[in-house]
Amino acid sequence: MRRRPATFRKFLNTFVVGVSGFSALVGLFFLGWILLEVVLKGASALSIGFFTKLPAPPGVPGGGLANAIVGTILMTALAVLIGVPLGILGGVYLSEFGEDSKIASTIRFASNVLMGTPSIIVGVFIYAIMVYPIGHFSGYAGAVSLAVIMLPVVVRTTEDMLRMVPNALRESALALGAPRWKVTFQVVFRGAKSGLLTGVLLAIARVSGETAPLLFTALNSPFWMKSLFGPTANLTVTIFNYAMSPYKDWQRQAWGASLLIMAGVLSVTIISRLYLRGRNKR
């Protein structure tokens, strides 16, 4: 076999490394630019009134987004309660029980398709099965639409993380007489807990900025919500409405809401990582 000159291989390696590094720097540059822009324009909108007051009427300065903040937290929490357990159980089945069966292959295919489905299609689907039959928008419909978006992300990340756990751990626990379900939840899960948490955080980050599905399900409201059975205020739809308005004060509050969402996702990620790091050191 004729060997290629080492000079060409070194040049090709250097070229590929250089292009990869440049691409990473370009991505980091635009990410930093976006973060800086959101912080600079959104910080001026944050105040006590922003977190405690209801939205002001159009053209009237002042007011806040307290109802939208509460609505977003409740709908996201409900979506996590629906989507995360189902996603983790689905990932456990694919990794530990279904493996290469036809049912597992079908679930993987459906999960991949759902992961690539535009969120507005999910919103229209939930509108057709939950909003239209009832006759009004609701926070529960919004939470279900977010849970549907979260589901395939959690399923695939759970399967991938569990498959990375060495089989020797499973075999050792089974050899000691532990039942399969206990091996999965007490041995395999401990070995993959960092990856499982990452998957959940990715799913939360995935839905934290979704607007289209909430336009068809939860809509919005300028008032305090009495329950999740009616139209529910949320930050993403509020950002959409305020950013498109001609009022400078509303546009400023839209930047503030964007900063709040970004800071919330970042805070949850950092706190979760610190918690896991502290548990691993014990």
C-alpha positions as CSV (number, residue, x, y, z in Angstrom):
1,M,0.0,0.0,0.0
2,R,1.4,3.4,-1.0
3,R,1.5,5.8,1.9
4,R,0.6,9.4,1.4
5,P,3.2,12.0,2.5
6,A,3.0,13.0,6.1
7,T,3.2,16.7,5.1
8,F,-0.2,16.5,3.5
9,R,-1.8,14.7,6.4
10,K,-0.4,17.3,8.9
11,F,-1.7,20.1,6.7
12,L,-5.2,18.5,6.4
13,N,-5.3,18.0,10.2
14,T,-4.3,21.5,10.9
15,F,-6.8,22.8,8.3
16,V,-9.7,20.9,9.8
17,V,-8.8,21.9,13.4
18,G,-8.5,25.5,12.3
19,V,-11.9,25.5,10.6
20,S,-13.5,23.7,13.6
21,G,-12.0,26.2,16.0
22,F,-13.1,29.2,13.8
23,S,-16.6,27.8,13.6
24,A,-16.8,27.5,17.4
25,L,-15.5,31.0,17.8
26,V,-18.1,32.4,15.4
27,G,-20.9,30.5,17.3
28,L,-19.6,31.9,20.7
29,F,-19.3,35.4,19.3
30,F,-23.0,35.5,18.2
31,L,-24.1,33.8,21.4
32,G,-22.2,36.4,23.5
33,W,-23.6,39.2,21.3
34,I,-27.2,37.9,21.9
35,L,-26.7,37.6,25.6
36,L,-25.1,41.0,25.9
37,E,-27.9,42.6,23.9
38,V,-30.6,41.0,26.0
39,V,-28.8,42.0,29.3
40,L,-28.3,45.6,28.2
41,K,-31.8,46.2,26.9
42,G,-33.6,44.0,29.5
43,A,-32.0,45.2,32.7
44,S,-33.6,48.6,32.6
45,A,-37.1,47.0,32.6
46,L,-36.5,45.0,35.8
47,S,-38.0,46.6,38.9
48,I,-40.2,45.7,41.8
49,G,-43.3,46.7,39.8
50,F,-42.2,44.4,37.0
51,F,-42.6,41.4,39.3
52,T,-45.6,42.5,41.3
53,K,-47.9,44.5,39.0
54,L,-50.3,43.6,36.2
55,P,-49.8,44.8,32.6
56,A,-50.7,48.4,32.0
57,P,-53.3,49.4,29.3
58,P,-52.0,50.1,25.9
59,G,-50.1,53.4,25.7
60,V,-50.0,53.8,29.5
61,P,-46.4,53.6,30.9
62,G,-45.7,51.4,33.9
63,G,-47.2,48.1,35.0
64,G,-45.5,44.7,35.1
65,L,-45.7,41.1,34.1
66,A,-46.5,39.4,37.4
67,N,-49.4,37.4,36.0
68,A,-47.3,36.2,33.0
69,I,-44.5,35.2,35.3
70,V,-46.8,33.1,37.5
71,G,-48.5,31.6,34.5
72,T,-45.3,30.6,32.8
73,I,-44.0,28.9,36.0
74,L,-47.2,27.0,36.6
75,M,-47.5,25.8,33.0
76,T,-43.8,24.8,32.7
77,A,-44.0,22.9,36.0
78,L,-47.1,21.1,34.9
79,A,-45.5,20.3,31.6
80,V,-42.4,18.8,33.4
81,L,-44.7,16.7,35.6
82,I,-46.4,15.3,32.5
83,G,-43.5,15.0,30.1
84,V,-40.5,14.1,32.1
85,P,-41.8,10.9,33.9
86,L,-43.3,9.6,30.6
87,G,-40.1,10.4,28.7
88,I,-37.9,8.7,31.3
89,L,-40.0,5.6,31.3
90,G,-40.0,5.5,27.6
91,G,-36.2,5.9,27.5
92,V,-35.9,3.1,30.1
93,Y,-38.0,0.8,28.0
94,L,-35.9,1.5,24.8
95,S,-32.6,1.0,26.6
96,E,-33.3,-1.8,29.1
97,F,-36.2,-3.8,27.8
98,G,-37.2,-3.1,24.2
99,E,-33.6,-2.8,22.9
100,D,-33.8,-3.8,19.2
101,S,-37.4,-5.1,19.0
102,K,-39.9,-3.9,16.4
103,I,-41.9,-2.0,19.0
104,A,-38.7,-0.2,20.2
105,S,-37.7,0.7,16.6
106,T,-41.2,2.1,16.0
107,I,-41.0,4.2,19.2
108,R,-37.6,5.5,18.2
109,F,-38.8,6.4,14.7
110,A,-41.9,8.2,16.1
111,S,-39.7,10.0,18.7
112,N,-37.4,11.2,16.0
113,V,-40.3,12.4,13.9
114,L,-41.9,14.2,16.8
115,M,-38.6,15.8,17.7
116,G,-38.4,17.4,14.3
117,T,-42.0,18.4,14.1
118,P,-42.5,22.2,14.2
119,S,-43.9,23.4,17.5
120,I,-46.8,25.2,15.8
121,I,-48.0,21.8,14.5
122,V,-48.1,20.5,18.1
123,G,-50.1,23.6,19.1
124,V,-52.6,23.1,16.3
125,F,-52.9,19.4,17.3
126,I,-53.6,20.2,21.0
127,Y,-56.0,22.9,19.9
128,A,-58.0,20.4,17.9
129,I,-58.2,17.8,20.7
130,M,-58.4,20.0,23.8
131,V,-59.3,23.6,23.0
132,Y,-61.9,23.3,20.2
133,P,-64.0,20.6,21.9
134,I,-64.1,22.6,25.2
135,G,-64.7,25.9,23.5
136,H,-62.0,28.0,25.2
137,F,-58.3,28.3,25.7
138,S,-56.7,27.0,28.9
139,G,-53.4,26.8,30.7
140,Y,-53.8,23.0,30.9
141,A,-53.8,22.8,27.1
142,G,-50.7,25.0,27.0
143,A,-49.0,22.7,29.5
144,V,-49.9,19.6,27.5
145,S,-48.5,21.1,24.3
146,L,-45.2,21.9,26.1
147,A,-45.1,18.4,27.5
148,V,-45.6,16.9,24.0
149,I,-42.6,18.9,22.8
150,M,-40.5,17.8,25.8
151,L,-41.4,14.2,25.5
152,P,-39.1,13.1,22.6
153,V,-36.1,15.1,24.0
154,V,-36.3,13.3,27.3
155,V,-36.9,9.9,25.7
156,R,-33.9,10.0,23.4
157,T,-31.5,11.5,26.0
158,T,-32.6,9.0,28.6
159,E,-32.0,6.1,26.2
160,D,-28.6,7.4,25.2
161,M,-27.4,8.1,28.7
162,L,-28.6,4.7,30.0
163,R,-26.8,2.9,27.1
164,M,-23.6,4.5,28.2
165,V,-23.7,2.8,31.6
166,P,-21.4,-0.3,31.4
167,N,-23.1,-3.6,31.3
168,A,-20.8,-4.9,34.0
169,L,-22.8,-2.9,36.5
170,R,-26.1,-4.5,35.4
171,E,-24.6,-8.0,35.4
172,S,-23.0,-7.6,38.9
173,A,-26.3,-6.4,40.4
174,L,-28.3,-9.2,38.7
175,A,-25.7,-11.8,39.9
176,L,-26.4,-10.7,43.5
177,G,-30.1,-11.5,43.0
178,A,-31.5,-8.0,42.6
179,P,-34.6,-7.8,40.4
180,R,-34.4,-6.1,37.0
181,W,-36.4,-3.1,38.0
182,K,-34.3,-2.4,41.1
183,V,-31.1,-2.8,39.1
184,T,-32.4,-0.2,36.6
185,F,-33.6,2.4,39.1
186,Q,-31.0,2.0,41.8
187,V,-27.9,1.0,39.9
188,V,-28.2,2.1,36.2
189,F,-29.9,5.4,37.1
190,R,-27.1,6.3,39.6
191,G,-24.5,5.8,36.9
192,A,-26.4,8.0,34.5
193,K,-27.9,10.7,36.8
194,S,-25.8,13.5,35.4
195,G,-26.9,12.7,31.8
196,L,-30.5,12.2,32.8
197,L,-30.5,15.6,34.5
198,T,-28.9,17.2,31.4
199,G,-31.7,15.7,29.2
200,V,-34.4,17.2,31.5
201,L,-32.7,20.6,31.4
202,L,-32.5,20.4,27.6
203,A,-36.2,19.7,27.5
204,I,-37.0,22.6,29.8
205,A,-34.8,24.9,27.7
206,R,-36.4,23.6,24.6
207,V,-39.9,24.7,25.7
208,S,-39.0,27.8,27.7
209,G,-39.0,30.0,24.6
210,E,-41.9,28.4,22.7
211,T,-44.6,30.9,21.6
212,A,-46.5,29.2,18.7
213,P,-48.1,26.3,20.7
214,L,-49.2,28.6,23.4
215,L,-50.9,30.9,20.9
216,F,-53.2,28.0,20.0
217,T,-53.7,26.7,23.5
218,A,-53.2,29.0,26.5
219,L,-53.4,32.3,24.5
220,N,-52.8,35.1,27.0
221,S,-54.6,37.3,29.6
222,P,-54.0,40.7,31.1
223,F,-55.5,39.6,34.4
224,W,-54.6,37.4,37.3
225,M,-55.5,33.8,36.6
226,K,-58.1,32.2,38.8
227,S,-57.3,28.7,37.5
228,L,-55.5,27.0,34.6
229,F,-58.9,26.2,33.0
230,G,-59.1,29.6,31.3
231,P,-56.7,31.7,29.1
232,T,-53.4,32.0,31.0
233,A,-50.9,34.7,30.8
234,N,-47.4,33.7,29.9
235,L,-44.1,35.4,29.1
236,T,-43.5,34.1,25.6
237,V,-46.8,35.3,24.1
238,T,-46.4,38.5,26.1
239,I,-43.0,39.0,24.5
240,F,-44.5,38.4,21.1
241,N,-47.3,40.9,21.6
242,Y,-45.2,43.6,23.3
243,A,-42.3,43.4,20.8
244,M,-44.7,43.9,17.9
245,S,-46.5,46.8,19.5
246,P,-45.6,50.5,18.7
247,Y,-45.3,51.4,22.4
248,K,-41.7,51.9,23.7
249,D,-42.6,50.9,27.2
250,W,-44.0,47.6,26.1
251,Q,-41.0,46.9,23.9
252,R,-38.8,47.6,26.9
253,Q,-40.8,45.1,29.0
254,A,-40.5,42.6,26.2
255,W,-36.7,42.8,26.6
256,G,-37.1,42.4,30.3
257,A,-39.2,39.3,29.9
258,S,-36.6,37.9,27.5
259,L,-33.9,38.5,30.1
260,L,-36.0,36.8,32.8
261,I,-36.5,33.7,30.7
262,M,-32.8,33.5,29.9
263,A,-31.7,34.0,33.5
264,G,-34.3,31.5,34.7
265,V,-33.0,28.7,32.4
266,L,-29.4,29.5,33.3
267,S,-30.1,29.6,37.0
268,V,-31.8,26.2,37.0
269,T,-28.9,24.7,35.0
270,I,-26.3,26.1,37.4
271,I,-28.1,25.1,40.6
272,S,-28.7,21.6,39.3
273,R,-25.1,21.1,38.3
274,L,-23.9,22.4,41.7
275,Y,-26.4,20.0,43.5
276,L,-25.1,17.0,41.5
277,R,-21.5,18.0,42.1
278,G,-22.2,18.2,45.9
279,R,-23.9,14.8,45.9
280,N,-21.0,13.2,43.9
281,K,-18.5,14.4,46.5
282,R,-20.3,12.7,49.4
